[in-house]
Amino acid sequence: MVRICLGGPDLAGLHVEDPAASVRLLVPSPPAGELVIPDWNGNEFLLPDGRRPALRTFTPRRLDTDALELDLDIVIHGSGVASEWAETAEIGDRAAVSGPGRGYAIDTDAAAFLLGGDETALPAISQLLETLPVDRPVQVHIEISHADARIPLPGHPAAVVSWHQRADTAPPGDALVAAIASVDLIPDARVWVAGEAAAVQRIRKHLLEERRLPRSQTTVRGYWKHGRAGGAVDD
């Protein structure tokens, strides 16, 4: 994972109210490598030649409205337009952002919290650990593809963090699904989970149909889709 700091006067007016929100990052489009702002046709963004732009969605990890700086943490996975761009980006390279998208409104009356995700959810989980009430128990379950994917997380006095390394032959999200299914949930706990789309669909079904949790207690988001070019859900 690498941290990219974007800056410039165009960030003036960007405001992020809740943690685990999202912004869309536009990077230069191959093959020419030029940053071209797309047009909205009422249904989707398109470039002048009719192609879809290289838009990817990320958590705004840090926003400094005084310095006009925005930090994005991007998982480097060897493929995908945003990953390849972030791996080689240099000072002065151009990109654009739009947003923000909805964040997570924290219920301060909740008895406890359960957070789950894969590497792509680490920026959002980090924000939540910085924001959740310090006197509420927090269980955190994170799936990683290899041991080196572990990163230091913000401290929370009542949080217990568990890392689950996925087997090489297992599909993305398999270890996360198993971890969430085995959790002992405190009554009236709130659940936030994000990661690979098919895996979080399985988790949503488990929470709503097997555990019978009210939808109001669960927030489950698909961040990317296995097998789709670039991985992005909104490709």
N, C-alpha and C positions, 0 to 999 in steps of 0.2 A: 504494500500500500504506500502511495506517495501523497504528499500534501501539496496542492497547487494553490498559490495565492494569486487571486485576481484583483486588479485595482484599476481605478480610473474614475473620472467624473460621472460616467454613466451609471455608477452604482448609487448615486445620490437619489434618495427617495425609496430605496429598497429597505423594507422593514420585515423582520421575521418575528412573529409574536410568540409562537409556541415551539417547543423542542420537537425534533424528529419531523420537521417540515421538509420541503423539497424545492429545489430550483432546477431548471432545465439548462444544461450546458450545450452550447453550439460551438463546435470546433471546425477548423477548416475542412472543406470537403475534398476528398480525393477525386481524380488524380492530380488536379492542378494545385491543391493545397491552399486555396484561397478561402478567406472567410466571406461568405455570401449570406446576407440576411434573407431568409425566406419570406414568402408572402402567405397569409392565411386566406384560404379559399372558402372558408365557412365550415370546412370539415377537417382539414389538415393543413400543415405547413408544407409548402412546395417551393423548390428552387425555380428560377426562371426557365430552366430546361426541362421541368417536369419531374425531376428526381426529388426524392424525399431527403431532407437535410440530415446531417449527422447530429441529431439531438439525443442527449442522454440525461437521465434524471439522477440527481445527487442530493445528499443532505448538506445544507449550508452549515458546515461545522463551526465556523466563527465568522461573525459579521461585525466589523468595526465601522460604524457609521460616521465617525469623526475622520478616521484615516482613509475612509472609502476603500476598504479591503474586505475581500471575501475568501475564506479558506474552504477548499473542497478536498476531501480525502477520497482518492480513487484507487480501487483495487487493480493491481497490475496482473493480468492473467494471460498475457501473450497474444491475445487477439482482441479485435474490437477497435473501432475508431477512437473512442475516448481513451482507452487503455494505451494504445499505441501513441496517441498524441501526448498524454501525460508523461509517458516514459522518456520522451525526447524534448519536451517543452523547455524553452529557454526564456530568460527575461526579455520582454519586448514582444513575445509572440502574442497574437491576437486570438481572442475568443469572445463569446457573448453569453449572457445569462438572461433568463426570464423567470418570473415567479414573484413571490413564493407560492408553492402549493400548500395544502392543508398540513398542519402539524398535529401534535397530540395534546389535546386539552386534558391536563392532569386533574383527576378527581381527588381532591384533597381529603375527602371523607372516606376513601377506600381503606379497607383494613390492611391490604398488602398488595404487592405488585409482582407479576411474573413477566419477565422480558426474555424473548428468544429471537435468535437470528443467525445468519451466517456471516461471512466476512463482509458482505456488502452492507450489513446492518450495523456494523461496529460504530460508525460515526453517530448514527441515531441513538444507539444504546448508550454511547458515551454521554451524549447530551442528556438523556433521561436520567442517568445516574447522577449527573450534576444538578438535576432539577427536582427529582422526586423527594417527598417529605423525608427528612432524615430519621424520623421516629417510626417509620413503617418498614416491615420486613420486605426485602426484595430478593427474589430468586432470578438468576440470570443464567441462561443456557445458550451457549454459542457453538455452532458447528464450524469446524475448520477443516480444510483439505490437507494440511500438513502442519507439523508442529511449529514451523517458523512463522505461521500466520498469527500466532498469539501476539497481542500488543498490550502495553500497560493501559488499564482502564481507570477512569476517575474513581477516587475512593468514595464509598458511601458506607456510613457506620453500620447499617443493618443489611448490607447486601452480601449474598453468597454467590460467587461466580463459578460456574462449571464449564469447562471446555471439552468438546466432544470431537475427536478426530475421526472423520469419515473414512471408512474402508475404501481402498483404491478402486474396488470393483462395484461399490455401491453408488446408486444415483444421487445427485445433489439433493440435500435436504433429508436424506434417510436417517442420519444420526440425530438431527434436530427433531424430526417427527417422533422418534423413539424416546428422546429425552423429555419432550413435553408430555407425552402419553404417560410417563412414569412419575410425573410430579404430584406431590401431595399439595393440593390447593387449599389455602385458608378460605373459609367462607367469605363472600363479598370481596374477594380479590379482583383486581383488574389485570387483564392480560394484553400485552402488546407483543406481536410477533411479525417479523418481516424476513423475506428471503426469496428463494426460488419459487416461482409461481405455483407449480404443481405440488410442491411440498407444503406450502402454506395453505393450499386448498385442502389437503389432507388434515392439516392441523385445525383449520376452521371447522371441518366436519366433525372432528373428534371433540372439539370444545362445545359445539352447539348441539350435536346429536347424541353423543355418548355421555358427556359430562352435563349436558342440559344447562349450560351457562346462558344467561340472557345475552342477547346481542349487544346490549348497552355496556356489558362488562368486557367485551372483547374488541380488539383492534388488530386485524390481520391483513398484511399488505404484501403483495407480490412485487418484488423489486426487479426481478429478471426472470427470463425463461430459458431453461436448458434446451439447447438445440437451435435456438433462434440466433441469427447473425448478430454478433455484438452482444447477445445476451439480454438486451434491454426489453422490458415488457412493452414499452411504447415505441419500439422500432416500427 
